[in-house]
Amino acid sequence: MKKGLFLVLGLLAAIPAWAQDWPAKPVRFIVPYPPGGGTDVVARIVQNRLSEALGQTIVIENRGGAGGAVGTEAAAKSAPDGYSFLFTLSSHTINPLLYKLNYDVERDFTPVTLIVSVPQLIAAYPGSPIHSMQDVVAQAKAHPGRLHFASVGNGTPSHIAGELLKLRTGIDIVHVPYKGGGPAVADTLGGQVWLLIVTMPAAMSHVRAGKLRALAVTTIRRNPGAPEIPTVAEALKIQDYEVDSWYAMFAPAKTPPAIVARMQKEIAHVIQLPDVKQKLLEQGGDPVGSTPEELDRVVKAELRKWAEVIRDAKIKVD
């Protein structure tokens, strides 16, 4: 009996020492979206400086498909040895509410850190009479069902942002889903639709060029990369409006806590390095570097919040 107890205690005591030797080989970041997208861009901004901090190569593996489900499932089924991590975005808490998945976002993953907060941008076609969020509400109430907003697709954060706006203001605007940010932006630039909801990186160059009119960001506070743009909450005096298209890291469930803590610490440090921080700000990202516990609270809160929005807005996907 005592021999077995000493063996268990010895193994427990050895875990921190083993974790201190981590990583002993390259670390894999599974990005569940194709190369060139926002998630991939943010992962690559962090990649080199994080490799330096860890003393090992970081390999980014893009595994797109099924709205992020293919790569996320691969991460969930990876060995919890500290050599595979999921680098994903806020659809992580929306997809489980819309699709039948082969993984559970709470059971199968250990939160590591919320890396950056990225707002959706609500913008308007400059040839339209819409100059502010107040104009959006006024136009929608004067002409119910005639004002359209473009999103990057059904069930995406940009779609959810529009539906939440409808719920919080009582307006009737029509969702027009596109297959990505490029086509949605293109049709708004051409005036086919007057309103656009898309992540900031996809639209800010057009805003700077005067080809789109920025109305508001969907996060709870203004974005440091574009502090002149108000939030939806302040523009319309809505206290409970927030859609944060964050990027975060998760590990397979049962990854040793010491490894999770080390990865969180290094990422929180790296994203505050001047060169990395500047690149993230240019992408519309507000560096965060949360604790695992804080990210866990975000996941639980958003699963409840989006379940309510999806139910009330009657959102369904094919």
C-alpha positions as CSV (number, residue, x, y, z in Angstrom):
1,M,0.0,0.0,0.0
2,K,2.7,2.4,1.0
3,K,4.8,1.4,-2.0
4,G,1.9,2.3,-4.3
5,L,1.3,5.6,-2.5
6,F,4.9,6.6,-2.9
7,L,4.9,5.7,-6.6
8,V,1.8,8.0,-7.2
9,L,3.4,10.8,-5.2
10,G,6.6,10.4,-7.1
11,L,4.8,10.6,-10.4
12,L,3.0,13.7,-9.4
13,A,6.2,15.4,-8.2
14,A,7.9,14.5,-11.5
15,I,5.3,16.3,-13.6
16,P,6.6,19.9,-13.1
17,A,10.2,18.8,-13.7
18,W,9.1,17.1,-17.0
19,A,7.1,20.1,-18.0
20,Q,10.2,22.3,-17.5
21,D,11.9,20.4,-20.3
22,W,9.0,21.1,-22.6
23,P,9.1,21.6,-25.5
24,A,11.7,19.2,-26.6
25,K,10.6,19.1,-30.2
26,P,8.5,21.3,-32.7
27,V,5.1,22.4,-31.5
28,R,2.1,22.2,-33.9
29,F,-0.6,24.9,-34.1
30,I,-3.7,23.5,-35.9
31,V,-5.4,26.4,-37.6
32,P,-8.9,25.2,-38.7
33,Y,-9.1,27.6,-41.6
34,P,-7.3,28.0,-45.0
35,P,-4.1,30.0,-45.4
36,G,-4.5,33.7,-45.7
37,G,-7.6,34.1,-43.6
38,G,-7.7,36.1,-40.4
39,T,-6.9,33.2,-38.1
40,D,-4.0,32.1,-40.1
41,V,-2.6,35.7,-40.3
42,V,-2.8,36.2,-36.5
43,A,-1.1,32.8,-35.9
44,R,1.7,33.7,-38.2
45,I,2.2,37.1,-36.6
46,V,2.8,35.3,-33.3
47,Q,4.7,32.3,-34.7
48,N,8.3,33.5,-35.0
49,R,8.6,35.4,-31.7
50,L,6.9,32.6,-29.8
51,S,9.3,30.1,-31.4
52,E,12.2,32.2,-30.0
53,A,10.6,32.3,-26.6
54,L,10.0,28.5,-26.5
55,G,13.3,27.6,-28.1
56,Q,11.5,25.3,-30.6
57,T,10.0,25.6,-34.1
58,I,6.3,26.2,-34.3
59,V,4.6,24.5,-37.3
60,I,1.3,25.9,-38.4
61,E,-1.0,23.3,-39.9
62,N,-3.9,24.7,-41.8
63,R,-6.8,22.2,-41.8
64,G,-9.8,24.0,-43.2
65,G,-13.3,22.6,-43.9
66,A,-16.8,22.6,-42.5
67,G,-16.6,26.0,-41.0
68,G,-13.6,25.1,-38.8
69,A,-15.0,21.8,-37.6
70,V,-12.4,19.6,-39.5
71,G,-9.4,21.2,-37.9
72,T,-11.0,21.6,-34.5
73,E,-11.9,17.9,-34.4
74,A,-8.3,17.0,-35.4
75,A,-7.1,19.1,-32.5
76,A,-9.6,17.5,-30.1
77,K,-8.3,14.0,-31.0
78,S,-4.6,15.0,-30.7
79,A,-2.4,13.6,-27.9
80,P,-2.5,15.9,-24.8
81,D,1.3,16.0,-24.7
82,G,1.8,19.7,-25.2
83,Y,2.8,19.4,-28.9
84,S,-0.5,20.1,-30.5
85,F,-2.7,23.2,-29.9
86,L,-5.8,24.7,-31.6
87,F,-5.4,28.3,-32.8
88,T,-9.0,29.4,-33.5
89,L,-11.5,32.2,-33.4
90,S,-14.8,33.0,-31.8
91,S,-16.8,30.7,-34.1
92,H,-15.6,28.1,-31.7
93,T,-18.6,29.0,-29.5
94,I,-21.1,29.4,-32.3
95,N,-20.6,26.3,-34.3
96,P,-21.7,23.9,-31.5
97,L,-25.1,25.6,-31.5
98,L,-25.7,25.3,-35.2
99,Y,-24.0,22.1,-36.3
100,K,-23.8,18.5,-35.1
101,L,-20.1,18.1,-34.3
102,N,-17.9,15.1,-33.4
103,Y,-16.4,17.0,-30.5
104,D,-17.5,19.0,-27.4
105,V,-15.8,22.4,-27.1
106,E,-15.9,22.2,-23.2
107,R,-15.2,18.5,-22.6
108,D,-12.5,18.0,-25.3
109,F,-10.4,21.2,-24.8
110,T,-8.4,22.9,-22.2
111,P,-8.4,26.8,-22.5
112,V,-4.9,28.3,-22.8
113,T,-5.4,32.0,-23.6
114,L,-7.5,34.6,-25.3
115,I,-4.9,36.2,-27.6
116,V,-6.6,39.1,-29.3
117,S,-10.0,40.8,-29.4
118,V,-11.1,41.7,-32.9
119,P,-14.3,43.6,-33.5
120,Q,-16.7,43.3,-36.4
121,L,-17.0,46.5,-38.3
122,I,-20.4,47.9,-39.3
123,A,-19.9,50.0,-42.5
124,A,-22.1,51.6,-45.1
125,Y,-21.9,52.3,-48.8
126,P,-20.8,55.9,-49.1
127,G,-23.5,56.6,-51.7
128,S,-26.2,55.7,-49.3
129,P,-27.9,58.2,-46.9
130,I,-26.5,56.2,-43.9
131,H,-23.9,58.2,-41.9
132,S,-24.3,56.7,-38.4
133,M,-25.9,53.9,-36.5
134,Q,-28.8,56.2,-35.7
135,D,-29.4,56.5,-39.5
136,V,-29.4,52.7,-39.7
137,V,-32.2,52.5,-37.1
138,A,-34.1,55.4,-38.6
139,Q,-33.9,53.9,-42.1
140,A,-34.9,50.5,-40.9
141,K,-37.9,51.8,-39.0
142,A,-39.0,54.0,-41.9
143,H,-38.7,51.2,-44.4
144,P,-39.0,47.8,-42.6
145,G,-37.5,44.9,-44.5
146,R,-36.0,47.0,-47.2
147,L,-32.5,47.6,-45.7
148,H,-30.1,44.8,-46.3
149,F,-26.8,43.9,-44.6
150,A,-24.0,41.7,-46.0
151,S,-22.2,39.2,-43.9
152,V,-19.5,36.6,-44.6
153,G,-21.9,33.7,-44.3
154,N,-24.7,32.1,-42.3
155,G,-23.8,31.4,-38.7
156,T,-20.7,33.5,-38.7
157,P,-19.9,36.2,-36.1
158,S,-20.8,38.9,-38.7
159,H,-24.2,37.3,-39.2
160,I,-24.7,37.0,-35.4
161,A,-23.7,40.7,-35.0
162,G,-26.5,41.7,-37.4
163,E,-29.1,39.5,-35.7
164,L,-28.1,40.8,-32.3
165,L,-28.5,44.3,-33.6
166,K,-32.0,43.5,-34.8
167,L,-32.9,41.9,-31.4
168,R,-31.6,44.8,-29.3
169,T,-33.1,47.6,-31.4
170,G,-36.3,45.9,-32.8
171,I,-35.5,46.9,-36.4
172,D,-36.2,44.7,-39.4
173,I,-33.2,44.4,-41.7
174,V,-32.5,41.6,-44.1
175,H,-29.5,39.4,-43.9
176,V,-27.6,38.7,-47.2
177,P,-25.0,35.9,-46.6
178,Y,-21.9,35.8,-48.8
179,K,-19.2,33.1,-49.2
180,G,-16.5,35.1,-47.4
181,G,-15.5,38.7,-46.7
182,G,-14.2,39.5,-50.2
183,P,-17.5,39.1,-52.0
184,A,-19.4,40.8,-49.2
185,V,-17.1,43.8,-49.3
186,A,-17.2,43.9,-53.1
187,D,-21.0,44.2,-53.3
188,T,-21.0,46.9,-50.6
189,L,-18.4,48.9,-52.5
190,G,-20.6,48.6,-55.6
191,G,-23.7,49.7,-53.8
192,Q,-25.6,46.4,-54.2
193,V,-26.1,46.4,-50.5
194,W,-25.9,49.4,-48.2
195,L,-24.7,47.8,-45.0
196,L,-21.7,45.5,-44.4
197,I,-20.7,43.6,-41.2
198,V,-17.3,42.1,-41.4
199,T,-14.1,41.8,-39.4
200,M,-12.0,45.1,-39.3
201,P,-9.0,43.7,-41.3
202,A,-11.3,42.9,-44.3
203,A,-12.7,46.5,-44.5
204,M,-10.4,49.1,-43.0
205,S,-8.3,49.7,-46.1
206,H,-11.5,50.7,-47.9
207,V,-12.5,52.8,-45.0
208,R,-9.2,54.6,-45.0
209,A,-9.5,55.1,-48.8
210,G,-13.0,56.6,-48.4
211,K,-14.7,53.8,-50.3
212,L,-16.6,52.6,-47.2
213,R,-18.1,54.6,-44.4
214,A,-17.3,53.2,-40.9
215,L,-20.3,53.4,-38.5
216,A,-19.4,51.4,-35.5
217,V,-17.4,48.4,-34.0
218,T,-19.2,45.6,-32.2
219,T,-16.9,45.2,-29.2
220,I,-17.6,46.7,-25.8
221,R,-14.8,49.2,-26.2
222,R,-13.3,51.2,-29.1
223,N,-10.6,49.5,-31.0
224,P,-7.1,51.0,-30.3
225,G,-6.2,50.7,-34.0
226,A,-9.2,52.9,-35.0
227,P,-10.2,54.9,-31.9
228,E,-12.3,57.3,-33.9
229,I,-14.9,54.7,-34.6
230,P,-17.6,54.4,-31.9
231,T,-19.0,51.2,-30.5
232,V,-22.5,50.1,-31.3
233,A,-23.3,50.2,-27.5
234,E,-22.3,53.8,-27.2
235,A,-23.7,55.0,-30.5
236,L,-27.1,53.6,-29.8
237,K,-26.9,53.6,-26.0
238,I,-27.4,49.8,-25.8
239,Q,-25.9,48.4,-22.7
240,D,-25.9,44.7,-23.7
241,Y,-24.6,44.7,-27.2
242,E,-21.2,43.1,-27.8
243,V,-19.8,40.7,-30.5
244,D,-16.1,40.0,-30.0
245,S,-14.5,38.1,-32.9
246,W,-11.6,37.0,-30.7
247,Y,-8.7,34.7,-31.5
248,A,-7.7,32.2,-28.9
249,M,-5.6,29.1,-28.2
250,F,-6.9,25.8,-26.8
251,A,-5.1,22.5,-25.9
252,P,-6.5,19.0,-26.1
253,A,-8.2,18.1,-22.8
254,K,-5.8,16.6,-20.2
255,T,-2.8,18.5,-21.4
256,P,-0.6,19.0,-18.3
257,P,-1.4,22.2,-16.5
258,A,2.3,23.2,-16.2
259,I,2.5,23.2,-20.0
260,V,-0.7,25.1,-20.4
261,A,0.6,27.7,-17.9
262,R,4.0,28.0,-19.7
263,M,2.3,28.5,-23.1
264,Q,-0.1,31.1,-21.7
265,K,2.8,33.0,-20.1
266,E,4.9,33.1,-23.3
267,I,2.0,34.1,-25.5
268,A,1.0,36.9,-23.1
269,H,4.6,38.2,-23.2
270,V,5.0,37.9,-27.0
271,I,1.9,39.7,-28.0
272,Q,3.0,42.7,-26.0
273,L,6.4,42.9,-27.8
274,P,6.4,46.2,-29.8
275,D,6.7,44.6,-33.3
276,V,4.1,41.9,-32.7
277,K,1.7,44.3,-31.0
278,Q,1.9,46.8,-33.9
279,K,1.2,44.0,-36.4
280,L,-1.8,42.9,-34.4
281,L,-3.1,46.4,-34.1
282,E,-2.8,46.8,-37.9
283,Q,-5.0,43.7,-38.3
284,G,-7.6,45.3,-36.0
285,G,-6.6,43.1,-33.1
286,D,-6.5,44.4,-29.5
287,P,-3.9,42.1,-27.7
288,V,-5.3,40.5,-24.5
289,G,-3.3,37.5,-23.3
290,S,-5.8,36.2,-20.8
291,T,-5.4,33.5,-18.2
292,P,-6.9,30.0,-19.0
293,E,-9.6,30.6,-16.4
294,E,-10.6,33.9,-18.0
295,L,-10.9,32.2,-21.4
296,D,-12.9,29.4,-19.9
297,R,-15.4,32.0,-18.5
298,V,-15.6,33.6,-22.0
299,V,-16.4,30.2,-23.6
300,K,-19.1,29.4,-21.1
301,A,-20.7,32.9,-21.2
302,E,-20.7,32.9,-25.0
303,L,-22.3,29.5,-25.4
304,R,-25.2,30.7,-23.2
305,K,-25.4,34.1,-24.9
306,W,-25.3,32.8,-28.5
307,A,-27.7,30.0,-27.7
308,E,-30.2,32.7,-26.7
309,V,-29.6,34.9,-29.7
310,I,-29.8,32.0,-32.2
311,R,-33.0,30.8,-30.6
312,D,-34.6,34.3,-30.5
313,A,-33.5,35.2,-34.0
314,K,-34.5,31.7,-35.3
315,I,-31.1,31.3,-37.0
316,K,-30.7,28.0,-38.9
317,V,-28.1,26.8,-41.4
318,D,-28.3,24.2,-44.1
